[in-house]
Amino acid sequence: HKRLLSKNAAFGSWAPDLYEAFPDAQLILCIREPRSGLSSQLSSLAPARDLFGTDPSGEQTRECFFEIFRQNYTCLEHFAESADAKRVVILDQNDLKADPAGIIRQILKHFHIDLSDRLTVELNRLQQGRRSSHQHSAQAEGLDLDQIEVCLKPPYQAMLRAQQRISPENQ
């Protein structure tokens, strides 16, 4: 009767292993458009690279993280194809930003979790369309947009089409 909530995107790749290791677990897999996700990750690492003087141009970090994203998106695409929709839901971060309360209500309903009075109040206070103050862009991070379209976009789009996806239009 325990719940683990991790917002860290790096843990998304753990979903298949958690699914297998905990057969009673219910998982929420939050995915992000790859261009935005990768540029955000690289941008957030830039201060550490500057502080420690590692990889000044960011080229090695860019290559390493592109490969991590490629492997993770491919792995999660395959996971989405086989995971039981009763145990796993997939949501896109853009949908969560657009309608946080609606998406959370759908997830709770899907997993048969009762909505407490306190949670109802909090959901009613959520802001729709809230934007992060973290500014980043694929161009500023030197990402190859064609490479993203060819390698990362197809598995992302497959996950968006997965039967487990919860989105505002499913309401």
Secondary structure, DSSP 8 states (H G I E B T S, - for coil): --------GGGGGGHHHHHHH-TT--EEEEE--HHHHHHHHHHHHHHHHHHHT-STTSHHHHHHHHHHHHHHHHHHHHHHHHS-TTTEEEEEHHHHHH-HHHHHHHHHHHTT----HHHHHHHHH--TT---S----TTTTT--HHHHHHHTHHHHHHHHHSTTB--GGG-
